[in-house]
Amino acid sequence: MNRCLMLPRVWQPRDPETVCTRIQTEGPSVYFEITLTPEEAEAYALDLLVDARRAKGARASREWIEKIAQQPH
């Protein structure tokens, strides 16, 4: 599963014990806000890291296959 939703961090959450993310929807003052517990934020960040490593591996595999395919037989 790919995570395609970008959740930028808001630097000043209302509750200092939470992680607040804000997604701009229409303009600079129109946004959707999500508040996460520290545990939820860590889990989401780890999921993104796993996805990034998977994507890098897929890219490296594709590039290797393309390089092999271009070699004369």
PDB file of N, CA, C, O and CB in Angstrom:
ATOM      1  N   MET A   1       0.843  -1.174   0.000  1.00  0.00           N
ATOM      2  CA  MET A   1       0.000   0.000   0.000  1.00  0.00           C
ATOM      3  C   MET A   1       0.894   1.244   0.000  1.00  0.00           C
ATOM      4  O   MET A   1       1.865   1.313   0.752  1.00  0.00           O
ATOM      5  CB  MET A   1      -0.962  -0.006   1.222  1.00  0.00           C
ATOM      6  N   ASN A   2       0.568   2.205  -0.829  1.00  0.00           N
ATOM      7  CA  ASN A   2       1.295   3.466  -0.868  1.00  0.00           C
ATOM      8  C   ASN A   2       0.545   4.516  -0.068  1.00  0.00           C
ATOM      9  O   ASN A   2      -0.685   4.561  -0.093  1.00  0.00           O
ATOM     10  CB  ASN A   2       1.502   3.935  -2.319  1.00  0.00           C
ATOM     11  N   ARG A   3       1.274   5.350   0.633  1.00  0.00           N
ATOM     12  CA  ARG A   3       0.660   6.463   1.345  1.00  0.00           C
ATOM     13  C   ARG A   3       0.851   7.705   0.482  1.00  0.00           C
ATOM     14  O   ARG A   3       1.965   8.212   0.346  1.00  0.00           O
ATOM     15  CB  ARG A   3       1.283   6.654   2.786  1.00  0.00           C
ATOM     16  N   CYS A   4      -0.231   8.184  -0.095  1.00  0.00           N
ATOM     17  CA  CYS A   4      -0.147   9.301  -1.034  1.00  0.00           C
ATOM     18  C   CYS A   4      -0.578  10.616  -0.400  1.00  0.00           C
ATOM     19  O   CYS A   4      -0.544  11.658  -1.054  1.00  0.00           O
ATOM     20  CB  CYS A   4      -0.999   9.019  -2.255  1.00  0.00           C
ATOM     21  N   LEU A   5      -0.979  10.581   0.853  1.00  0.00           N
ATOM     22  CA  LEU A   5      -1.454  11.776   1.531  1.00  0.00           C
ATOM     23  C   LEU A   5      -0.288  12.430   2.252  1.00  0.00           C
ATOM     24  O   LEU A   5       0.371  11.799   3.079  1.00  0.00           O
ATOM     25  CB  LEU A   5      -2.598  11.442   2.518  1.00  0.00           C
ATOM     26  N   MET A   6      -0.038  13.676   1.944  1.00  0.00           N
ATOM     27  CA  MET A   6       1.052  14.381   2.601  1.00  0.00           C
ATOM     28  C   MET A   6       0.524  15.043   3.860  1.00  0.00           C
ATOM     29  O   MET A   6      -0.465  15.774   3.810  1.00  0.00           O
ATOM     30  CB  MET A   6       1.692  15.425   1.656  1.00  0.00           C
ATOM     31  N   LEU A   7       1.166  14.797   4.974  1.00  0.00           N
ATOM     32  CA  LEU A   7       0.743  15.381   6.239  1.00  0.00           C
ATOM     33  C   LEU A   7       1.854  16.273   6.794  1.00  0.00           C
ATOM     34  O   LEU A   7       2.642  15.824   7.627  1.00  0.00           O
ATOM     35  CB  LEU A   7       0.371  14.275   7.256  1.00  0.00           C
ATOM     36  N   PRO A   8       1.930  17.529   6.346  1.00  0.00           N
ATOM     37  CA  PRO A   8       2.975  18.402   6.864  1.00  0.00           C
ATOM     38  C   PRO A   8       2.745  18.723   8.339  1.00  0.00           C
ATOM     39  O   PRO A   8       1.605  18.786   8.799  1.00  0.00           O
ATOM     40  CB  PRO A   8       3.040  19.692   6.050  1.00  0.00           C
ATOM     41  N   ARG A   9       3.803  18.918   9.049  1.00  0.00           N
ATOM     42  CA  ARG A   9       3.717  19.169  10.484  1.00  0.00           C
ATOM     43  C   ARG A   9       3.415  20.634  10.757  1.00  0.00           C
ATOM     44  O   ARG A   9       3.962  21.526  10.110  1.00  0.00           O
ATOM     45  CB  ARG A   9       5.016  18.759  11.182  1.00  0.00           C
ATOM     46  N   VAL A  10       2.539  20.868  11.721  1.00  0.00           N
ATOM     47  CA  VAL A  10       2.251  22.219  12.186  1.00  0.00           C
ATOM     48  C   VAL A  10       3.116  22.444  13.422  1.00  0.00           C
ATOM     49  O   VAL A  10       3.119  21.621  14.337  1.00  0.00           O
ATOM     50  CB  VAL A  10       0.707  22.424  12.500  1.00  0.00           C
ATOM     51  N   TRP A  11       3.829  23.525  13.452  1.00  0.00           N
ATOM     52  CA  TRP A  11       4.809  23.738  14.509  1.00  0.00           C
ATOM     53  C   TRP A  11       4.201  24.080  15.853  1.00  0.00           C
ATOM     54  O   TRP A  11       4.843  23.861  16.881  1.00  0.00           O
ATOM     55  CB  TRP A  11       5.737  24.816  14.113  1.00  0.00           C
ATOM     56  N   GLN A  12       2.992  24.607  15.886  1.00  0.00           N
ATOM     57  CA  GLN A  12       2.402  25.000  17.159  1.00  0.00           C
ATOM     58  C   GLN A  12       1.045  24.331  17.353  1.00  0.00           C
ATOM     59  O   GLN A  12       0.013  24.968  17.142  1.00  0.00           O
ATOM     60  CB  GLN A  12       2.261  26.525  17.238  1.00  0.00           C
ATOM     61  N   PRO A  13       1.028  23.052  17.753  1.00  0.00           N
ATOM     62  CA  PRO A  13      -0.257  22.407  18.001  1.00  0.00           C
ATOM     63  C   PRO A  13      -0.915  23.024  19.229  1.00  0.00           C
ATOM     64  O   PRO A  13      -0.249  23.600  20.089  1.00  0.00           O
ATOM     65  CB  PRO A  13      -0.079  20.882  18.186  1.00  0.00           C
ATOM     66  N   ARG A  14      -2.223  22.892  19.289  1.00  0.00           N
ATOM     67  CA  ARG A  14      -2.960  23.432  20.436  1.00  0.00           C
ATOM     68  C   ARG A  14      -2.572  22.723  21.731  1.00  0.00           C
ATOM     69  O   ARG A  14      -2.505  23.343  22.793  1.00  0.00           O
ATOM     70  CB  ARG A  14      -4.470  23.306  20.206  1.00  0.00           C
ATOM     71  N   ASP A  15      -2.322  21.434  21.633  1.00  0.00           N
ATOM     72  CA  ASP A  15      -1.928  20.633  22.791  1.00  0.00           C
ATOM     73  C   ASP A  15      -0.478  20.205  22.587  1.00  0.00           C
ATOM     74  O   ASP A  15      -0.185  19.498  21.623  1.00  0.00           O
ATOM     75  CB  ASP A  15      -2.872  19.384  22.982  1.00  0.00           C
ATOM     76  N   PRO A  16       0.435  20.614  23.466  1.00  0.00           N
ATOM     77  CA  PRO A  16       1.844  20.290  23.252  1.00  0.00           C
ATOM     78  C   PRO A  16       2.155  18.793  23.306  1.00  0.00           C
ATOM     79  O   PRO A  16       3.254  18.382  22.934  1.00  0.00           O
ATOM     80  CB  PRO A  16       2.672  20.997  24.271  1.00  0.00           C
ATOM     81  N   GLU A  17       1.217  17.985  23.757  1.00  0.00           N
ATOM     82  CA  GLU A  17       1.438  16.541  23.827  1.00  0.00           C
ATOM     83  C   GLU A  17       0.911  15.813  22.597  1.00  0.00           C
ATOM     84  O   GLU A  17       0.807  14.587  22.600  1.00  0.00           O
ATOM     85  CB  GLU A  17       0.784  15.976  25.068  1.00  0.00           C
ATOM     86  N   THR A  18       0.581  16.557  21.550  1.00  0.00           N
ATOM     87  CA  THR A  18       0.094  15.947  20.313  1.00  0.00           C
ATOM     88  C   THR A  18       0.929  16.427  19.133  1.00  0.00           C
ATOM     89  O   THR A  18       1.698  17.382  19.240  1.00  0.00           O
ATOM     90  CB  THR A  18      -1.398  16.277  20.087  1.00  0.00           C
ATOM     91  N   VAL A  19       0.761  15.748  18.016  1.00  0.00           N
ATOM     92  CA  VAL A  19       1.368  16.157  16.750  1.00  0.00           C
ATOM     93  C   VAL A  19       0.210  16.573  15.856  1.00  0.00           C
ATOM     94  O   VAL A  19      -0.704  15.789  15.600  1.00  0.00           O
ATOM     95  CB  VAL A  19       2.245  14.995  16.091  1.00  0.00           C
ATOM     96  N   CYS A  20       0.256  17.794  15.394  1.00  0.00           N
ATOM     97  CA  CYS A  20      -0.833  18.322  14.588  1.00  0.00           C
ATOM     98  C   CYS A  20      -0.350  18.463  13.150  1.00  0.00           C
ATOM     99  O   CYS A  20       0.714  19.027  12.897  1.00  0.00           O
ATOM    100  CB  CYS A  20      -1.335  19.686  15.146  1.00  0.00           C
ATOM    101  N   THR A  21      -1.133  17.951  12.216  1.00  0.00           N
ATOM    102  CA  THR A  21      -0.788  18.067  10.805  1.00  0.00           C
ATOM    103  C   THR A  21      -1.863  18.871  10.097  1.00  0.00           C
ATOM    104  O   THR A  21      -3.026  18.873  10.502  1.00  0.00           O
ATOM    105  CB  THR A  21      -0.624  16.671  10.152  1.00  0.00           C
ATOM    106  N   ARG A  22      -1.465  19.544   9.053  1.00  0.00           N
ATOM    107  CA  ARG A  22      -2.402  20.409   8.339  1.00  0.00           C
ATOM    108  C   ARG A  22      -2.229  20.189   6.847  1.00  0.00           C
ATOM    109  O   ARG A  22      -1.112  20.219   6.331  1.00  0.00           O
ATOM    110  CB  ARG A  22      -2.185  21.905   8.708  1.00  0.00           C
ATOM    111  N   ILE A  23      -3.342  19.968   6.158  1.00  0.00           N
ATOM    112  CA  ILE A  23      -3.329  19.753   4.716  1.00  0.00           C
ATOM    113  C   ILE A  23      -4.070  20.911   4.068  1.00  0.00           C
ATOM    114  O   ILE A  23      -5.254  21.121   4.332  1.00  0.00           O
ATOM    115  CB  ILE A  23      -3.976  18.377   4.331  1.00  0.00           C
ATOM    116  N   GLN A  24      -3.378  21.660   3.223  1.00  0.00           N
ATOM    117  CA  GLN A  24      -4.011  22.767   2.512  1.00  0.00           C
ATOM    118  C   GLN A  24      -4.952  22.192   1.465  1.00  0.00           C
ATOM    119  O   GLN A  24      -4.564  21.303   0.707  1.00  0.00           O
ATOM    120  CB  GLN A  24      -2.948  23.703   1.854  1.00  0.00           C
ATOM    121  N   THR A  25      -6.190  22.689   1.413  1.00  0.00           N
ATOM    122  CA  THR A  25      -7.167  22.142   0.475  1.00  0.00           C
ATOM    123  C   THR A  25      -7.472  23.075  -0.690  1.00  0.00           C
ATOM    124  O   THR A  25      -7.489  22.631  -1.838  1.00  0.00           O
ATOM    125  CB  THR A  25      -8.439  21.822   1.200  1.00  0.00           C
ATOM    126  N   GLU A  26      -7.712  24.346  -0.426  1.00  0.00           N
ATOM    127  CA  GLU A  26      -8.093  25.257  -1.510  1.00  0.00           C
ATOM    128  C   GLU A  26      -7.213  26.485  -1.599  1.00  0.00           C
ATOM    129  O   GLU A  26      -6.889  26.942  -2.695  1.00  0.00           O
ATOM    130  CB  GLU A  26      -9.513  25.687  -1.337  1.00  0.00           C
ATOM    131  N   GLY A  27      -6.832  27.010  -0.485  1.00  0.00           N
ATOM    132  CA  GLY A  27      -6.010  28.212  -0.470  1.00  0.00           C
ATOM    133  C   GLY A  27      -5.200  28.249   0.802  1.00  0.00           C
ATOM    134  O   GLY A  27      -5.279  27.329   1.616  1.00  0.00           O
ATOM    135  N   PRO A  28      -4.423  29.299   0.985  1.00  0.00           N
ATOM    136  CA  PRO A  28      -3.549  29.345   2.157  1.00  0.00           C
ATOM    137  C   PRO A  28      -4.292  29.307   3.490  1.00  0.00           C
ATOM    138  O   PRO A  28      -3.727  28.871   4.493  1.00  0.00           O
ATOM    139  CB  PRO A  28      -2.714  30.578   2.102  1.00  0.00           C
ATOM    140  N   SER A  29      -5.538  29.751   3.518  1.00  0.00           N
ATOM    141  CA  SER A  29      -6.271  29.767   4.785  1.00  0.00           C
ATOM    142  C   SER A  29      -7.322  28.662   4.871  1.00  0.00           C
ATOM    143  O   SER A  29      -8.078  28.614   5.841  1.00  0.00           O
ATOM    144  CB  SER A  29      -6.937  31.113   4.976  1.00  0.00           C
ATOM    145  N   VAL A  30      -7.384  27.779   3.885  1.00  0.00           N
ATOM    146  CA  VAL A  30      -8.354  26.681   3.892  1.00  0.00           C
ATOM    147  C   VAL A  30      -7.578  25.376   4.020  1.00  0.00           C
ATOM    148  O   VAL A  30      -6.786  25.022   3.147  1.00  0.00           O
ATOM    149  CB  VAL A  30      -9.248  26.688   2.593  1.00  0.00           C
ATOM    150  N   TYR A  31      -7.817  24.673   5.112  1.00  0.00           N
ATOM    151  CA  TYR A  31      -7.048  23.464   5.350  1.00  0.00           C
ATOM    152  C   TYR A  31      -7.851  22.446   6.150  1.00  0.00           C
ATOM    153  O   TYR A  31      -8.869  22.768   6.763  1.00  0.00           O
ATOM    154  CB  TYR A  31      -5.753  23.798   6.073  1.00  0.00           C
ATOM    155  N   PHE A  32      -7.373  21.236   6.128  1.00  0.00           N
ATOM    156  CA  PHE A  32      -7.917  20.130   6.909  1.00  0.00           C
ATOM    157  C   PHE A  32      -6.856  19.774   7.936  1.00  0.00           C
ATOM    158  O   PHE A  32      -5.698  19.549   7.584  1.00  0.00           O
ATOM    159  CB  PHE A  32      -8.300  18.885   5.999  1.00  0.00           C
ATOM    160  N   GLU A  33      -7.241  19.722   9.195  1.00  0.00           N
ATOM    161  CA  GLU A  33      -6.269  19.490  10.252  1.00  0.00           C
ATOM    162  C   GLU A  33      -6.499  18.135  10.909  1.00  0.00           C
ATOM    163  O   GLU A  33      -7.639  17.738  11.148  1.00  0.00           O
ATOM    164  CB  GLU A  33      -6.340  20.604  11.296  1.00  0.00           C
ATOM    165  N   ILE A  34      -5.413  17.430  11.197  1.00  0.00           N
ATOM    166  CA  ILE A  34      -5.476  16.140  11.880  1.00  0.00           C
ATOM    167  C   ILE A  34      -4.556  16.212  13.088  1.00  0.00           C
ATOM    168  O   ILE A  34      -3.420  16.677  12.987  1.00  0.00           O
ATOM    169  CB  ILE A  34      -5.072  14.958  10.925  1.00  0.00           C
ATOM    170  N   THR A  35      -5.050  15.752  14.224  1.00  0.00           N
ATOM    171  CA  THR A  35      -4.233  15.687  15.425  1.00  0.00           C
ATOM    172  C   THR A  35      -3.945  14.233  15.733  1.00  0.00           C
ATOM    173  O   THR A  35      -4.860  13.413  15.804  1.00  0.00           O
ATOM    174  CB  THR A  35      -4.930  16.382  16.622  1.00  0.00           C
ATOM    175  N   LEU A  36      -2.669  13.912  15.916  1.00  0.00           N
ATOM    176  CA  LEU A  36      -2.242  12.548  16.185  1.00  0.00           C
ATOM    177  C   LEU A  36      -1.585  12.467  17.554  1.00  0.00           C
ATOM    178  O   LEU A  36      -0.981  13.428  18.030  1.00  0.00           O
ATOM    179  CB  LEU A  36      -1.280  12.053  15.096  1.00  0.00           C
ATOM    180  N   THR A  37      -1.715  11.306  18.173  1.00  0.00           N
ATOM    181  CA  THR A  37      -0.939  11.061  19.383  1.00  0.00           C
ATOM    182  C   THR A  37       0.510  10.844  18.955  1.00  0.00           C
ATOM    183  O   THR A  37       0.767  10.560  17.785  1.00  0.00           O
ATOM    184  CB  THR A  37      -1.495   9.825  20.194  1.00  0.00           C
ATOM    185  N   PRO A  38       1.448  10.971  19.867  1.00  0.00           N
ATOM    186  CA  PRO A  38       2.838  10.699  19.491  1.00  0.00           C
ATOM    187  C   PRO A  38       3.011   9.295  18.911  1.00  0.00           C
ATOM    188  O   PRO A  38       3.785   9.106  17.972  1.00  0.00           O
ATOM    189  CB  PRO A  38       3.749  10.871  20.701  1.00  0.00           C
ATOM    190  N   GLU A  39       2.305   8.320  19.456  1.00  0.00           N
ATOM    191  CA  GLU A  39       2.402   6.946  18.961  1.00  0.00           C
ATOM    192  C   GLU A  39       1.855   6.822  17.540  1.00  0.00           C
ATOM    193  O   GLU A  39       2.442   6.133  16.706  1.00  0.00           O
ATOM    194  CB  GLU A  39       1.651   5.994  19.893  1.00  0.00           C
ATOM    195  N   GLU A  40       0.738   7.485  17.263  1.00  0.00           N
ATOM    196  CA  GLU A  40       0.169   7.461  15.909  1.00  0.00           C
ATOM    197  C   GLU A  40       1.118   8.127  14.912  1.00  0.00           C
ATOM    198  O   GLU A  40       1.308   7.633  13.800  1.00  0.00           O
ATOM    199  CB  GLU A  40      -1.207   8.167  15.886  1.00  0.00           C
ATOM    200  N   ALA A  41       1.706   9.243  15.314  1.00  0.00           N
ATOM    201  CA  ALA A  41       2.635   9.951  14.432  1.00  0.00           C
ATOM    202  C   ALA A  41       3.871   9.099  14.146  1.00  0.00           C
ATOM    203  O   ALA A  41       4.348   9.064  13.011  1.00  0.00           O
ATOM    204  CB  ALA A  41       3.051  11.294  15.057  1.00  0.00           C
ATOM    205  N   GLU A  42       4.392   8.413  15.165  1.00  0.00           N
ATOM    206  CA  GLU A  42       5.552   7.541  14.958  1.00  0.00           C
ATOM    207  C   GLU A  42       5.215   6.390  14.026  1.00  0.00           C
ATOM    208  O   GLU A  42       6.001   6.050  13.141  1.00  0.00           O
ATOM    209  CB  GLU A  42       6.058   6.996  16.294  1.00  0.00           C
ATOM    210  N   ALA A  43       4.039   5.789  14.224  1.00  0.00           N
ATOM    211  CA  ALA A  43       3.630   4.670  13.364  1.00  0.00           C
ATOM    212  C   ALA A  43       3.495   5.138  11.918  1.00  0.00           C
ATOM    213  O   ALA A  43       3.924   4.439  11.000  1.00  0.00           O
ATOM    214  CB  ALA A  43       2.293   4.058  13.857  1.00  0.00           C
ATOM    215  N   TYR A  44       2.903   6.314  11.704  1.00  0.00           N
ATOM    216  CA  TYR A  44       2.741   6.848  10.357  1.00  0.00           C
ATOM    217  C   TYR A  44       4.104   7.130   9.725  1.00  0.00           C
ATOM    218  O   TYR A  44       4.335   6.816   8.557  1.00  0.00           O
ATOM    219  CB  TYR A  44       1.887   8.128  10.383  1.00  0.00           C
ATOM    220  N   ALA A  45       4.997   7.724  10.507  1.00  0.00           N
ATOM    221  CA  ALA A  45       6.335   8.027   9.991  1.00  0.00           C
ATOM    222  C   ALA A  45       7.081   6.747   9.629  1.00  0.00           C
ATOM    223  O   ALA A  45       7.761   6.698   8.605  1.00  0.00           O
ATOM    224  CB  ALA A  45       7.141   8.832  11.023  1.00  0.00           C
ATOM    225  N   LEU A  46       6.960   5.721  10.451  1.00  0.00           N
ATOM    226  CA  LEU A  46       7.619   4.448  10.148  1.00  0.00           C
ATOM    227  C   LEU A  46       7.036   3.817   8.893  1.00  0.00           C
ATOM    228  O   LEU A  46       7.769   3.260   8.076  1.00  0.00           O
ATOM    229  CB  LEU A  46       7.488   3.481  11.329  1.00  0.00           C
ATOM    230  N   ASP A  47       5.711   3.905   8.737  1.00  0.00           N
ATOM    231  CA  ASP A  47       5.080   3.387   7.517  1.00  0.00           C
ATOM    232  C   ASP A  47       5.616   4.107   6.285  1.00  0.00           C
ATOM    233  O   ASP A  47       5.889   3.476   5.264  1.00  0.00           O
ATOM    234  CB  ASP A  47       3.548   3.536   7.594  1.00  0.00           C
ATOM    235  N   LEU A  48       5.765   5.429   6.378  1.00  0.00           N
ATOM    236  CA  LEU A  48       6.304   6.197   5.252  1.00  0.00           C
ATOM    237  C   LEU A  48       7.744   5.799   4.953  1.00  0.00           C
ATOM    238  O   LEU A  48       8.134   5.712   3.788  1.00  0.00           O
ATOM    239  CB  LEU A  48       6.227   7.697   5.543  1.00  0.00           C
ATOM    240  N   LEU A  49       8.532   5.558   5.992  1.00  0.00           N
ATOM    241  CA  LEU A  49       9.911   5.129   5.796  1.00  0.00           C
ATOM    242  C   LEU A  49       9.966   3.773   5.095  1.00  0.00           C
ATOM    243  O   LEU A  49      10.778   3.573   4.192  1.00  0.00           O
ATOM    244  CB  LEU A  49      10.645   5.062   7.139  1.00  0.00           C
ATOM    245  N   VAL A  50       9.112   2.851   5.505  1.00  0.00           N
ATOM    246  CA  VAL A  50       9.045   1.539   4.854  1.00  0.00           C
ATOM    247  C   VAL A  50       8.663   1.708   3.386  1.00  0.00           C
ATOM    248  O   VAL A  50       9.258   1.078   2.512  1.00  0.00           O
ATOM    249  CB  VAL A  50       8.025   0.615   5.577  1.00  0.00           C
ATOM    250  N   ASP A  51       7.672   2.560   3.115  1.00  0.00           N
ATOM    251  CA  ASP A  51       7.247   2.804   1.732  1.00  0.00           C
ATOM    252  C   ASP A  51       8.377   3.421   0.914  1.00  0.00           C
ATOM    253  O   ASP A  51       8.576   3.056  -0.245  1.00  0.00           O
ATOM    254  CB  ASP A  51       6.015   3.722   1.703  1.00  0.00           C
ATOM    255  N   ALA A  52       9.119   4.357   1.512  1.00  0.00           N
ATOM    256  CA  ALA A  52      10.221   5.002   0.797  1.00  0.00           C
ATOM    257  C   ALA A  52      11.305   3.986   0.449  1.00  0.00           C
ATOM    258  O   ALA A  52      11.845   4.012  -0.656  1.00  0.00           O
ATOM    259  CB  ALA A  52      10.815   6.145   1.639  1.00  0.00           C
ATOM    260  N   ARG A  53      11.621   3.105   1.371  1.00  0.00           N
ATOM    261  CA  ARG A  53      12.642   2.084   1.106  1.00  0.00           C
ATOM    262  C   ARG A  53      12.170   1.097   0.047  1.00  0.00           C
ATOM    263  O   ARG A  53      12.966   0.654  -0.780  1.00  0.00           O
ATOM    264  CB  ARG A  53      13.001   1.335   2.396  1.00  0.00           C
ATOM    265  N   ARG A  54      10.885   0.747   0.061  1.00  0.00           N
ATOM    266  CA  ARG A  54      10.333  -0.146  -0.958  1.00  0.00           C
ATOM    267  C   ARG A  54      10.425   0.513  -2.324  1.00  0.00           C
ATOM    268  O   ARG A  54      10.822  -0.122  -3.301  1.00  0.00           O
ATOM    269  CB  ARG A  54       8.868  -0.516  -0.633  1.00  0.00           C
ATOM    270  N   ALA A  55      10.054   1.805  -2.394  1.00  0.00           N
ATOM    271  CA  ALA A  55      10.083   2.539  -3.660  1.00  0.00           C
ATOM    272  C   ALA A  55      11.517   2.668  -4.184  1.00  0.00           C
ATOM    273  O   ALA A  55      11.748   2.540  -5.387  1.00  0.00           O
ATOM    274  CB  ALA A  55       9.453   3.934  -3.485  1.00  0.00           C
ATOM    275  N   LYS A  56      12.475   2.919  -3.297  1.00  0.00           N
ATOM    276  CA  LYS A  56      13.873   2.999  -3.721  1.00  0.00           C
ATOM    277  C   LYS A  56      14.350   1.655  -4.255  1.00  0.00           C
ATOM    278  O   LYS A  56      15.086   1.600  -5.240  1.00  0.00           O
ATOM    279  CB  LYS A  56      14.767   3.454  -2.554  1.00  0.00           C
ATOM    280  N   GLY A  57      13.933   0.577  -3.610  1.00  0.00           N
ATOM    281  CA  GLY A  57      14.300  -0.758  -4.085  1.00  0.00           C
ATOM    282  C   GLY A  57      13.707  -1.049  -5.448  1.00  0.00           C
ATOM    283  O   GLY A  57      14.370  -1.626  -6.310  1.00  0.00           O
ATOM    284  N   ALA A  58      12.447  -0.648  -5.645  1.00  0.00           N
ATOM    285  CA  ALA A  58      11.790  -0.855  -6.936  1.00  0.00           C
ATOM    286  C   ALA A  58      12.497  -0.054  -8.027  1.00  0.00           C
ATOM    287  O   ALA A  58      12.678  -0.546  -9.141  1.00  0.00           O
ATOM    288  CB  ALA A  58      10.300  -0.457  -6.858  1.00  0.00           C
ATOM    289  N   ARG A  59      12.890   1.161  -7.714  1.00  0.00           N
ATOM    290  CA  ARG A  59      13.607   1.993  -8.687  1.00  0.00           C
ATOM    291  C   ARG A  59      14.947   1.363  -9.043  1.00  0.00           C
ATOM    292  O   ARG A  59      15.309   1.296 -10.218  1.00  0.00           O
ATOM    293  CB  ARG A  59      13.819   3.418  -8.134  1.00  0.00           C
ATOM    294  N   ALA A  60      15.686   0.901  -8.036  1.00  0.00           N
ATOM    295  CA  ALA A  60      16.985   0.272  -8.289  1.00  0.00           C
ATOM    296  C   ALA A  60      16.820  -0.983  -9.137  1.00  0.00           C
ATOM    297  O   ALA A  60      17.630  -1.235 -10.029  1.00  0.00           O
ATOM    298  CB  ALA A  60      17.687  -0.074  -6.963  1.00  0.00           C
ATOM    299  N   SER A  61      15.783  -1.771  -8.872  1.00  0.00           N
ATOM    300  CA  SER A  61      15.533  -2.983  -9.668  1.00  0.00           C
ATOM    301  C   SER A  61      15.222  -2.624 -11.115  1.00  0.00           C
ATOM    302  O   SER A  61      15.744  -3.247 -12.040  1.00  0.00           O
ATOM    303  CB  SER A  61      14.371  -3.799  -9.066  1.00  0.00           C
ATOM    304  N   ARG A  62      14.369  -1.617 -11.313  1.00  0.00           N
ATOM    305  CA  ARG A  62      14.019  -1.191 -12.670  1.00  0.00           C
ATOM    306  C   ARG A  62      15.251  -0.714 -13.413  1.00  0.00           C
ATOM    307  O   ARG A  62      15.461  -1.081 -14.569  1.00  0.00           O
ATOM    308  CB  ARG A  62      12.963  -0.081 -12.636  1.00  0.00           C
ATOM    309  N   GLU A  63      16.071   0.103 -12.757  1.00  0.00           N
ATOM    310  CA  GLU A  63      17.276   0.621 -13.410  1.00  0.00           C
ATOM    311  C   GLU A  63      18.237  -0.509 -13.755  1.00  0.00           C
ATOM    312  O   GLU A  63      18.862  -0.482 -14.815  1.00  0.00           O
ATOM    313  CB  GLU A  63      17.976   1.650 -12.511  1.00  0.00           C
ATOM    314  N   TRP A  64      18.364  -1.499 -12.879  1.00  0.00           N
ATOM    315  CA  TRP A  64      19.252  -2.634 -13.134  1.00  0.00           C
ATOM    316  C   TRP A  64      18.744  -3.450 -14.320  1.00  0.00           C
ATOM    317  O   TRP A  64      19.525  -3.845 -15.185  1.00  0.00           O
ATOM    318  CB  TRP A  64      19.368  -3.526 -11.880  1.00  0.00           C
ATOM    319  N   ILE A  65      17.441  -3.701 -14.360  1.00  0.00           N
ATOM    320  CA  ILE A  65      16.847  -4.463 -15.469  1.00  0.00           C
ATOM    321  C   ILE A  65      17.034  -3.713 -16.785  1.00  0.00           C
ATOM    322  O   ILE A  65      17.371  -4.321 -17.801  1.00  0.00           O
ATOM    323  CB  ILE A  65      15.338  -4.724 -15.212  1.00  0.00           C
ATOM    324  N   GLU A  66      16.818  -2.390 -16.774  1.00  0.00           N
ATOM    325  CA  GLU A  66      17.010  -1.596 -17.988  1.00  0.00           C
ATOM    326  C   GLU A  66      18.469  -1.637 -18.446  1.00  0.00           C
ATOM    327  O   GLU A  66      18.744  -1.720 -19.643  1.00  0.00           O
ATOM    328  CB  GLU A  66      16.571  -0.143 -17.751  1.00  0.00           C
ATOM    329  N   LYS A  67      19.392  -1.580 -17.506  1.00  0.00           N
ATOM    330  CA  LYS A  67      20.812  -1.621 -17.856  1.00  0.00           C
ATOM    331  C   LYS A  67      21.172  -2.970 -18.473  1.00  0.00           C
ATOM    332  O   LYS A  67      21.899  -3.022 -19.465  1.00  0.00           O
ATOM    333  CB  LYS A  67      21.684  -1.352 -16.614  1.00  0.00           C
ATOM    334  N   ILE A  68      20.675  -4.051 -17.899  1.00  0.00           N
ATOM    335  CA  ILE A  68      20.929  -5.395 -18.432  1.00  0.00           C
ATOM    336  C   ILE A  68      20.327  -5.532 -19.833  1.00  0.00           C
ATOM    337  O   ILE A  68      20.940  -6.113 -20.728  1.00  0.00           O
ATOM    338  CB  ILE A  68      20.345  -6.480 -17.485  1.00  0.00           C
ATOM    339  N   ALA A  69      19.119  -4.990 -20.010  1.00  0.00           N
ATOM    340  CA  ALA A  69      18.432  -5.104 -21.299  1.00  0.00           C
ATOM    341  C   ALA A  69      19.171  -4.345 -22.400  1.00  0.00           C
ATOM    342  O   ALA A  69      19.070  -4.714 -23.570  1.00  0.00           O
ATOM    343  CB  ALA A  69      17.000  -4.582 -21.181  1.00  0.00           C
ATOM    344  N   GLN A  70      19.904  -3.305 -22.051  1.00  0.00           N
ATOM    345  CA  GLN A  70      20.618  -2.502 -23.046  1.00  0.00           C
ATOM    346  C   GLN A  70      21.962  -3.103 -23.446  1.00  0.00           C
ATOM    347  O   GLN A  70      22.559  -2.675 -24.433  1.00  0.00           O
ATOM    348  CB  GLN A  70      20.833  -1.108 -22.516  1.00  0.00           C
ATOM    349  N   GLN A  71      22.438  -4.075 -22.703  1.00  0.00           N
ATOM    350  CA  GLN A  71      23.724  -4.696 -23.031  1.00  0.00           C
ATOM    351  C   GLN A  71      23.570  -5.591 -24.250  1.00  0.00           C
ATOM    352  O   GLN A  71      22.553  -6.266 -24.410  1.00  0.00           O
ATOM    353  CB  GLN A  71      24.269  -5.506 -21.832  1.00  0.00           C
ATOM    354  N   PRO A  72      24.595  -5.595 -25.118  1.00  0.00           N
ATOM    355  CA  PRO A  72      24.527  -6.474 -26.296  1.00  0.00           C
ATOM    356  C   PRO A  72      24.586  -7.940 -25.867  1.00  0.00           C
ATOM    357  O   PRO A  72      25.291  -8.303 -24.926  1.00  0.00           O
ATOM    358  CB  PRO A  72      25.681  -6.157 -27.284  1.00  0.00           C
ATOM    359  N   HIS A  73      23.840  -8.754 -26.570  1.00  0.00           N
ATOM    360  CA  HIS A  73      23.796 -10.187 -26.233  1.00  0.00           C
ATOM    361  C   HIS A  73      24.753 -10.950 -27.064  1.00  0.00           C
ATOM    362  O   HIS A  73      24.857 -12.168 -26.924  1.00  0.00           O
ATOM    363  CB  HIS A  73      22.410 -10.755 -26.410  1.00  0.00           C
TER     364      HIS A  73
END
